[in-house]
Amino acid sequence: MELFKLKTIDGFPTSDQEEFLQLGLKRYKELSKELLNNKGLSEEQKFFYIKELVSVYSEMEAYPPLKNLLKDSPTNHPILTFQPLFKAVRHILAHFPFFSRWDDFYFNQDMVNCMNSPGKTIHKYFLAAEKHSEFFFRFKDIDNGEELNGKIMAPVGYDSNKNIKLTDILSLDDAISLIIGYSHMILSTVIDGQTLTVFDA
């Protein structure tokens, strides 16, 4: 198994955390490479892999140095720019496992509040995001100058309980770029002198 050289941060990782992170990083890299480099994937396969990748990343996010990074980042740090949307998408994928294709996935305010009480992560993000127009994102130098970019649209109609399709906020390919770009930025902070390579050479 490929081994990653992990930074020692405030006494972490312990031996059991080391094994957990090695397994997590290996699977994360496999999924990222499949999504970014395999042009023959069907929409259903992409959707399966992106849900799997979000799940793998979310488990590693509980690692104390990563939790502290997310908690203590200054307000102008790029992490906090994308964290609310990432968390909203993560919660939606987890709480509504009823769809097999990104383009079929929809939600509305009543559905969100049925499983996630008002004011919580999903509702709070989409209520605020509806007031903003589209914006573009770019993650630079993912691997040796490679970058990931895309466009995020406002969830128009969320406040009036209209059905919102995920694809009207993010295309599947833009979602892949956002999720891998964001999670790669976070995970790379615990790897010492080594690139978490996700693009084929």
C-alpha positions in Angstrom: 0.0 0.0 0.0 1.2 3.5 -0.8 2.3 5.3 2.4 1.9 9.0 2.9 4.4 10.9 5.0 2.2 12.6 7.6 3.2 15.7 9.4 3.5 15.6 13.2 1.2 18.2 14.5 0.7 18.7 18.3 1.5 15.1 19.0 -0.7 13.7 16.2 -1.1 11.3 14.6 -1.1 8.5 17.1 -0.4 5.0 15.7 -4.1 4.1 15.3 -4.8 7.5 13.6 -1.8 6.8 11.3 -3.4 3.6 10.0 -6.8 5.3 9.7 -5.4 8.2 7.7 -3.3 6.0 5.5 -6.3 4.0 4.5 -8.4 7.1 4.1 -5.9 9.0 1.9 -5.3 6.0 -0.3 -9.1 5.6 -1.0 -9.5 9.4 -1.4 -6.7 9.4 -4.0 -8.2 6.4 -5.8 -11.6 8.0 -6.1 -10.2 11.5 -7.1 -8.1 10.0 -9.8 -11.0 8.0 -11.1 -13.2 11.1 -11.3 -10.6 13.4 -12.8 -8.9 11.1 -15.3 -11.4 8.5 -16.4 -13.3 10.2 -19.2 -15.4 7.1 -19.8 -17.4 7.2 -16.6 -21.2 7.3 -16.9 -23.2 9.9 -15.0 -24.3 7.2 -12.5 -20.7 6.1 -11.9 -19.6 9.7 -11.3 -22.4 10.2 -8.9 -21.5 7.1 -7.0 -17.8 8.0 -6.8 -18.5 11.6 -5.7 -20.8 10.4 -2.9 -18.1 7.9 -1.9 -15.4 10.5 -2.0 -17.4 12.9 0.2 -18.0 10.1 2.7 -14.3 9.2 2.9 -13.2 12.8 3.2 -15.8 13.5 5.9 -14.5 10.7 8.1 -10.9 12.0 7.9 -12.2 15.5 8.8 -12.6 14.3 12.4 -8.8 14.0 12.7 -7.9 16.7 15.3 -5.4 18.8 13.3 -8.0 19.0 10.5 -10.8 19.9 12.9 -8.6 22.6 14.4 -7.7 23.9 10.9 -11.4 24.2 10.0 -12.3 25.8 13.3 -9.5 28.2 13.6 -9.0 29.5 10.1 -9.2 33.3 9.7 -12.4 34.6 8.1 -10.6 35.5 4.9 -9.1 32.1 4.4 -10.2 30.2 1.2 -11.3 27.3 3.3 -14.1 29.4 4.8 -15.2 30.6 1.4 -16.2 27.1 0.3 -16.8 25.3 3.6 -20.6 26.3 3.8 -21.4 25.1 0.4 -19.4 21.9 0.8 -21.1 21.2 4.1 -24.6 21.8 2.6 -23.9 19.5 -0.3 -22.4 16.8 2.0 -25.5 16.9 4.2 -27.9 16.8 1.3 -26.1 13.7 -0.2 -26.1 12.0 3.3 -29.8 12.8 4.2 -31.4 12.2 0.8 -29.9 9.0 -0.5 -32.8 8.4 -2.9 -31.2 9.3 -6.3 -28.8 7.5 -8.6 -28.0 10.5 -10.9 -26.9 14.0 -10.0 -29.3 15.5 -12.6 -32.3 13.7 -10.9 -31.5 15.0 -7.5 -33.8 17.7 -6.1 -34.8 19.2 -2.8 -37.0 21.9 -1.3 -37.2 23.8 2.0 -39.9 21.5 3.4 -37.8 18.4 2.6 -34.7 20.0 4.2 -36.4 21.0 7.4 -38.2 17.7 7.7 -34.9 15.9 8.3 -32.7 18.8 9.3 -34.4 21.3 11.7 -34.7 24.9 10.6 -31.6 27.0 11.1 -29.3 24.0 10.7 -26.5 23.6 8.1 -28.4 22.9 4.9 -31.3 25.4 5.5 -29.1 28.2 6.7 -26.8 28.0 3.7 -29.4 27.8 1.0 -31.5 30.6 2.5 -28.5 32.9 2.5 -27.2 31.7 -0.9 -30.5 32.5 -2.6 -29.7 36.2 -2.2 -26.5 36.0 -4.3 -26.0 35.6 -8.0 -23.6 33.1 -9.6 -19.9 33.1 -8.9 -16.9 31.3 -10.3 -14.3 29.4 -8.3 -10.8 28.2 -9.0 -8.4 26.0 -7.1 -4.9 26.6 -8.4 -1.9 24.4 -8.3 -3.7 21.2 -7.3 -0.9 19.1 -8.8 2.1 20.7 -10.5 0.2 23.7 -11.9 -3.1 21.8 -12.6 -6.2 23.6 -11.5 -9.9 23.0 -11.0 -12.6 25.5 -11.6 -16.3 25.9 -12.1 -19.5 28.0 -11.5 -22.0 28.0 -8.6 -25.5 29.3 -9.1 -28.0 30.7 -6.5 -30.7 28.3 -5.4 -33.6 30.4 -6.8 -36.9 29.7 -5.2 -35.7 28.0 -2.1 -37.3 30.5 0.2 -40.7 29.9 -1.5 -40.4 26.1 -1.2 -39.9 25.5 -4.9 -38.1 22.3 -5.9 -34.4 22.9 -6.5 -32.4 20.6 -8.7 -28.8 20.2 -7.7 -27.7 20.6 -11.3 -29.3 24.1 -11.3 -26.8 25.1 -8.6 -23.8 23.0 -9.7 -23.3 20.8 -12.7 -21.9 17.4 -11.9 -18.5 18.2 -13.4 -18.4 21.5 -11.5 -19.4 19.7 -8.3 -16.5 17.2 -8.8 -14.1 20.2 -9.2 -15.4 22.0 -6.1 -15.5 18.9 -3.9 -12.0 17.6 -4.9 -10.5 21.1 -5.0 -11.8 21.9 -1.5 -11.0 18.6 0.2 -7.6 18.4 -1.5 -6.7 21.8 -0.1 -7.6 20.6 3.4 -6.0 17.1 3.3 -2.7 18.5 1.8 -2.1 20.3 5.1 -1.3 17.1 7.0 1.0 15.5 4.4 4.7 16.4 4.7 6.8 17.2 1.6 4.6 15.2 -0.7 1.9 16.0 -3.2 -1.5 14.3 -2.9 -1.4 13.6 -6.6 -4.8 13.2 -8.2 -4.1 14.0 -11.8 -2.5 11.5 -14.1 0.9 12.6 -15.3 
